[in-house]
């Protein structure tokens, strides 16, 4: 999970703060998911992050 969020975020040239604003998810949560300190999150959070990155939730979290 952590590598794909960071990968797509960097691909879109977004900072964690920018991704947080566009997904309505806190920057702390984005950071935690990227670095592995947060391992479990809700489907809503996953959907918001995936949508903000322009990828499917399945692509971002399950492949």
C-alpha positions as CSV (number, residue, x, y, z in Angstrom):
1,X,0.0,0.0,0.0
2,X,2.6,2.6,1.0
3,X,4.7,2.3,-2.1
4,X,1.8,2.8,-4.5
5,X,0.4,5.8,-2.8
6,X,3.8,7.5,-2.9
7,X,4.4,6.3,-6.4
8,X,1.2,7.7,-7.8
9,X,1.5,10.9,-5.7
10,X,5.0,11.5,-7.1
11,X,3.8,10.6,-10.6
12,X,1.2,13.4,-10.3
13,X,3.8,15.7,-8.9
14,X,1.8,16.2,-5.7
15,X,3.1,16.9,-2.2
16,X,1.5,15.0,0.7
17,X,-0.2,18.3,1.7
18,X,-1.7,18.7,-1.8
19,X,-2.9,15.1,-1.8
20,X,-4.4,15.6,1.6
21,X,-6.3,18.7,0.5
22,X,-7.6,17.1,-2.7
23,X,-8.7,13.9,-1.0
24,X,-10.0,15.5,2.2
25,X,-7.7,13.2,4.2
26,X,-5.2,14.5,6.7
27,X,-1.6,14.8,5.7
28,X,-0.7,12.7,8.8
29,X,-2.9,9.8,7.4
30,X,-1.3,10.1,4.0
31,X,2.2,10.0,5.5
32,X,1.3,7.1,7.8
33,X,-0.1,5.1,4.9
34,X,3.0,5.8,2.8
35,X,5.5,5.0,5.4
36,X,3.7,2.0,6.8
37,X,2.9,3.3,10.3
38,X,-0.8,3.1,9.4
39,X,-1.6,-0.3,8.0
40,X,-5.4,-0.4,8.2
41,X,-7.8,2.3,6.9
42,X,-11.5,2.6,5.9
43,X,-12.9,1.9,2.4
44,X,-14.0,5.6,2.3
45,X,-10.4,6.8,2.9
46,X,-9.0,4.4,0.3
47,X,-11.7,5.6,-2.2
48,X,-10.9,9.3,-1.5
49,X,-7.1,8.8,-2.0
50,X,-7.5,6.8,-5.1
51,X,-10.0,9.3,-6.6
52,X,-7.6,12.2,-5.9
53,X,-4.8,10.3,-7.6
54,X,-7.0,9.4,-10.6
55,X,-6.6,5.6,-10.2
56,X,-9.0,2.9,-9.1
57,X,-9.0,1.8,-5.4
58,X,-8.2,-1.8,-6.6
59,X,-5.1,-0.6,-8.5
60,X,-3.9,1.5,-5.6
61,X,-4.5,-0.9,-2.7
62,X,-5.0,-4.4,-4.0
63,X,-2.6,-5.1,-6.9
